[in-house]
């Protein structure tokens, strides 16, 4: 099994989701310290609203 390391943003995302697993992307991005646009770009075209 590969060894995956979490960076600071990953840890903030995990912590925020543990506190409230139903929060929206904008709130989650804010808690992680990134913009919603950066979140969408990092998540790929489907997260940005592109249809497949």
Order of alpha helices (4+ residues) and beta strands (2+ residues): alpha-alpha-alpha
